[in-house]
């Protein structure tokens, strides 16, 4: 189970916490409503949801609603604001710079790059920000955790500095940073190596003809795997929908049991 998934016991406990938060805010909430809210929030990390509920108790005046909870979760998801994202994107457009960026920054930069390369920096910034905010919104709606990755530049002297800074800012784990640094000390990044990395980072480079042919084969294989994964996800989704009603009833039972236990101890 990933850190962004909750088990049934955690979801039931979350539903009870939602009821308690609503009560602390002067609101009576039906256990079935709390169970539905918990089900919708279970894709987020447990600590993030608990922190958002605490923030709602301290900040919100009025009834507890889903939008208030989600807004506070999303503000703490680690994605930079639009201005910082643009500054990172400008650096990433320099092939000599090693830059640590999010998936959304990379996608927005791809959209803005033609305008940037035409020399219209103001227009490029507007295009980037519009695209970035859209990609961030979609990622947050899907409860997708932030993903920072390293785009290696040509300047060897700047690589270690960029990676060490990213580790200090906790944008990449310490062990990943050490691995990057170790790999860079072992061998320089060649043009073909950058092209191979481009399959992951999305950075466009010009590999040799031999590597280019192999890349095409790898891309075809990746597309086939993605299609198979999409078909599997659809099957899983259909199975989950069949089980939803039964799981909801069980969650409601657990919520009511937890509330009953709390009332007894109280």
C-alpha positions as a printed NumPy array, in Angstrom:
array([[  0.   ,   0.   ,   0.   ],
       [  1.389,   3.437,  -0.924],
       [  1.632,   6.278,   1.546],
       [ -1.352,   7.888,  -0.192],
       [ -3.732,   5.021,   0.504],
       [ -5.729,   4.219,   3.63 ],
       [ -7.058,   0.874,   4.772],
       [-10.653,   0.386,   5.924],
       [ -9.826,   0.93 ,   9.591],
       [ -8.07 ,   4.228,   8.803],
       [-10.995,   5.385,   6.649],
       [-13.433,   4.56 ,   9.43 ],
       [-11.241,   6.415,  11.915],
       [-11.091,   9.362,   9.518],
       [-14.886,   9.414,   9.28 ],
       [-15.073,   9.549,  13.068],
       [-12.527,  12.401,  13.08 ],
       [-14.633,  14.283,  10.534],
       [-17.699,  13.886,  12.782],
       [-15.687,  15.112,  15.771],
       [-14.339,  18.093,  13.816],
       [-17.826,  19.047,  12.668],
       [-19.057,  18.803,  16.263],
       [-16.189,  21.002,  17.462],
       [-17.281,  23.566,  14.87 ],
       [-20.853,  23.482,  16.178],
       [-22.271,  21.249,  13.473],
       [-24.158,  17.959,  13.733],
       [-23.045,  15.566,  10.978],
       [-24.708,  12.305,   9.97 ],
       [-22.294,   9.31 ,  10.139],
       [-23.198,   8.374,   6.557],
       [-22.146,  11.847,   5.371],
       [-18.87 ,  11.569,   7.25 ],
       [-18.285,   8.106,   5.738],
       [-18.776,   9.474,   2.224],
       [-16.376,  12.357,   2.911],
       [-13.806,   9.933,   4.335],
       [-14.136,   7.743,   1.253],
       [-13.428,  10.731,  -0.979],
       [-10.43 ,  11.764,   1.14 ],
       [ -8.845,   8.318,   1.478],
       [ -6.567,   8.876,  -1.539],
       [ -4.625,  11.501,   0.431],
       [ -1.972,  10.734,   3.064],
       [ -3.428,  10.266,   6.54 ],
       [ -1.259,  12.979,   8.123],
       [ -2.234,  15.477,   5.417],
       [ -5.947,  14.939,   6.078],
       [ -5.507,  15.176,   9.849],
       [ -3.58 ,  18.42 ,   9.413],
       [ -6.303,  19.811,   7.162],
       [ -9.014,  18.952,   9.704],
       [ -7.032,  20.717,  12.42 ],
       [ -6.646,  23.768,  10.178],
       [-10.398,  23.776,   9.521],
       [-11.126,  23.733,  13.246],
       [ -8.857,  26.748,  13.727],
       [ -9.677,  28.744,  10.61 ],
       [-13.13 ,  27.975,   9.21 ],
       [-16.141,  29.868,  10.469],
       [-19.31 ,  28.001,   9.627],
       [-20.052,  24.464,   8.531],
       [-17.352,  21.932,   7.673],
       [-17.437,  21.214,   3.933],
       [-15.302,  19.067,   1.656],
       [-13.914,  22.066,  -0.255],
       [-12.365,  23.524,   2.917],
       [-10.659,  20.239,   3.763],
       [ -9.322,  19.639,   0.253],
       [ -8.088,  23.215,  -0.129],
       [ -5.938,  22.867,   2.979],
       [ -4.592,  19.478,   1.905],
       [ -3.626,  20.836,  -1.507],
       [ -1.842,  23.883,  -0.131],
       [  0.504,  21.49 ,   1.686],
       [  1.132,  19.078,  -1.201],
       [  4.618,  20.44 ,  -1.943],
       [  3.904,  21.933,  -5.372],
       [  5.506,  25.365,  -5.841],
       [  3.464,  28.46 ,  -6.616],
       [  3.235,  29.764, -10.163],
       [  6.07 ,  32.299,  -9.799],
       [  8.538,  29.822,  -8.339],
       [  7.467,  27.258, -10.933],
       [  8.197,  29.739, -13.743],
       [ 11.639,  30.517, -12.296],
       [ 12.418,  26.784, -12.256],
       [ 11.127,  26.425, -15.825],
       [ 13.366,  29.25 , -17.086],
       [ 16.386,  27.49 , -15.604],
       [ 15.278,  24.172, -17.079],
       [ 15.197,  25.736, -20.541],
       [ 18.977,  26.172, -20.269],
       [ 20.48 ,  22.808, -21.253],
       [ 23.606,  23.515, -19.202],
       [ 21.63 ,  23.745, -15.96 ],
       [ 20.723,  20.761, -13.796],
       [ 17.208,  21.4  , -12.526],
       [ 14.905,  19.577, -10.12 ],
       [ 11.307,  20.077, -11.245],
       [  7.822,  18.649, -10.854],
       [  5.836,  16.834, -13.516],
       [  3.524,  19.843, -13.847],
       [  6.427,  22.259, -14.409],
       [  7.799,  20.004, -17.124],
       [  4.44 ,  19.707, -18.883],
       [  3.789,  23.456, -18.705],
       [  7.287,  24.218, -19.983],
       [  6.678,  21.936, -22.961],
       [  3.555,  23.959, -23.76 ],
       [  5.362,  27.288, -23.386],
       [  8.674,  26.396, -25.043],
       [  7.674,  27.387, -28.636],
       [  6.692,  30.858, -27.393],
       [  9.844,  31.113, -25.276],
       [ 12.064,  30.113, -28.187],
       [ 10.423,  32.766, -30.367],
       [ 11.823,  35.379, -27.976],
       [  8.498,  36.408, -26.415],
       [  9.344,  35.9  , -22.744],
       [  6.22 ,  37.689, -21.469],
       [  3.955,  35.59 , -23.683],
       [  5.853,  32.459, -22.69 ],
       [  5.342,  33.234, -19.011],
       [  1.59 ,  33.707, -19.515],
       [  1.359,  30.477, -21.508],
       [  3.368,  28.615, -18.888],
       [  1.337,  29.873, -15.915],
       [ -1.998,  29.099, -17.588],
       [ -0.829,  25.582, -18.421],
       [  0.829,  25.061, -15.03 ],
       [ -2.252,  26.048, -13.046],
       [ -4.375,  23.742, -15.211],
       [ -2.007,  20.773, -14.757],
       [ -1.772,  21.382, -10.994],
       [ -5.564,  21.56 , -10.724],
       [ -5.965,  18.258, -12.559],
       [ -3.286,  16.591, -10.432],
       [ -4.893,  17.801,  -7.225],
       [ -8.365,  16.726,  -8.314],
       [ -6.905,  13.262,  -8.92 ],
       [ -5.158,  13.387,  -5.492],
       [ -1.827,  12.811,  -7.248],
       [  1.163,  13.403,  -4.937],
       [  3.86 ,  15.797,  -6.087],
       [  6.694,  14.159,  -8.011],
       [ 10.074,  15.914,  -8.187],
       [ 12.638,  14.613, -10.666],
       [ 16.093,  15.642, -11.837],
       [ 16.837,  16.955, -15.321],
       [ 20.613,  16.656, -15.797],
       [ 22.374,  19.551, -17.541],
       [ 25.668,  19.653, -19.451],
       [ 27.578,  21.722, -16.881],
       [ 29.144,  19.181, -14.529],
       [ 30.037,  21.832, -11.938],
       [ 26.381,  22.787, -11.412],
       [ 24.989,  19.264, -11.093],
       [ 26.084,  18.517,  -7.541],
       [ 24.971,  21.959,  -6.322],
       [ 21.457,  21.528,  -7.78 ],
       [ 21.009,  18.015,  -6.39 ],
       [ 22.348,  18.892,  -2.928],
       [ 19.999,  21.902,  -2.77 ],
       [ 17.032,  19.698,  -3.743],
       [ 17.915,  17.262,  -0.955],
       [ 18.168,  20.115,   1.574],
       [ 14.724,  21.372,   0.494],
       [ 13.394,  17.79 ,   0.839],
       [ 12.274,  17.721,  -2.769],
       [ 14.101,  14.472,  -3.416],
       [ 14.968,  11.869,  -0.732],
       [ 18.502,  11.925,   0.657],
       [ 19.228,   8.414,  -0.645],
       [ 18.108,   9.385,  -4.16 ],
       [ 20.337,  12.446,  -4.069],
       [ 23.314,  10.346,  -3.025],
       [ 22.639,   7.92 ,  -5.854],
       [ 22.477,  10.739,  -8.404],
       [ 25.752,  12.154,  -7.151],
       [ 27.413,   8.727,  -7.182],
       [ 26.225,   8.05 , -10.734],
       [ 27.521,  11.408, -11.921],
       [ 30.959,  10.723, -10.404],
       [ 31.162,   7.347, -12.135],
       [ 30.448,   8.495, -15.676],
       [ 29.693,  11.735, -17.513],
       [ 26.286,  12.174, -19.107],
       [ 26.624,  11.689, -22.875],
       [ 24.225,  12.883, -25.558],
       [ 22.924,   9.322, -25.957],
       [ 22.541,   9.061, -22.19 ],
       [ 20.503,  12.261, -22.099],
       [ 18.324,  10.905, -24.916],
       [ 17.667,   7.72 , -22.966],
       [ 16.859,   9.762, -19.871],
       [ 14.494,  11.792, -22.018],
       [ 12.133,   8.815, -22.098],
       [ 11.54 ,   9.521, -18.426],
       [ 12.077,  13.281, -18.148],
       [ 10.541,  14.292, -21.468],
       [ 13.616,  16.34 , -22.409],
       [ 14.183,  16.329, -26.18 ],
       [ 17.752,  15.606, -27.341],
       [ 19.417,  14.3  , -30.503],
       [ 20.735,  10.747, -29.998],
       [ 22.929,   8.887, -32.495],
       [ 21.076,   6.995, -35.295],
       [ 21.664,   3.639, -33.595],
       [ 20.318,   4.822, -30.256],
       [ 17.459,   6.621, -32.015],
       [ 16.315,   3.332, -33.549],
       [ 16.445,   1.6  , -30.2  ],
       [ 14.519,   4.446, -28.588],
       [ 11.707,   4.005, -31.088],
       [ 11.466,   0.338, -30.157],
       [ 11.399,   1.186, -26.463],
       [  8.686,   3.816, -27.001],
       [  6.496,   1.303, -28.862],
       [  6.895,  -1.152, -26.003],
       [  6.   ,   1.556, -23.483],
       [  2.832,   2.424, -25.42 ],
       [  1.803,  -1.22 , -25.456],
       [  2.363,  -1.478, -21.695],
       [  0.344,   1.694, -21.101],
       [ -2.589,   0.339, -23.101],
       [ -2.528,  -2.912, -21.146],
       [ -2.397,  -0.959, -17.895],
       [ -5.35 ,   1.198, -18.988],
       [ -7.426,  -1.901, -19.747],
       [ -6.519,  -3.369, -16.376],
       [ -7.393,  -0.118, -14.587],
       [-10.833,  -0.109, -16.216],
       [-11.427,  -3.66 , -15.01 ],
       [-10.317,  -2.727, -11.497],
       [-12.587,   0.342, -11.559],
       [-15.604,  -1.766, -12.493],
       [-14.858,  -4.263,  -9.748],
       [-14.448,  -1.438,  -7.224],
       [-17.799,   0.04 ,  -8.143],
       [-19.471,  -3.303,  -7.477],
       [-17.915,  -3.452,  -4.034],
       [-18.59 ,   0.197,  -3.126],
       [-22.059,  -0.229,  -1.633],
       [-20.946,  -3.116,   0.569],
       [-17.823,  -1.271,   1.734],
       [-19.78 ,   1.898,   2.485],
       [-22.178,  -0.022,   4.699],
       [-19.244,  -1.576,   6.57 ],
       [-17.574,   1.817,   7.02 ],
       [-20.767,   3.297,   8.422],
       [-21.02 ,   0.398,  10.856],
       [-17.435,   0.976,  12.017],
       [-18.011,   4.731,  12.372],
       [-21.092,   4.194,  14.504],
       [-19.184,   1.651,  16.606],
       [-16.291,   4.089,  17.15 ],
       [-18.723,   6.854,  18.086],
       [-20.517,   4.518,  20.482],
       [-17.231,   3.565,  22.123],
       [-16.309,   7.247,  22.403],
       [-19.623,   8.064,  24.016],
       [-19.161,   5.179,  26.499],
       [-15.655,   6.34 ,  27.452],
       [-16.85 ,   9.915,  27.64 ]])
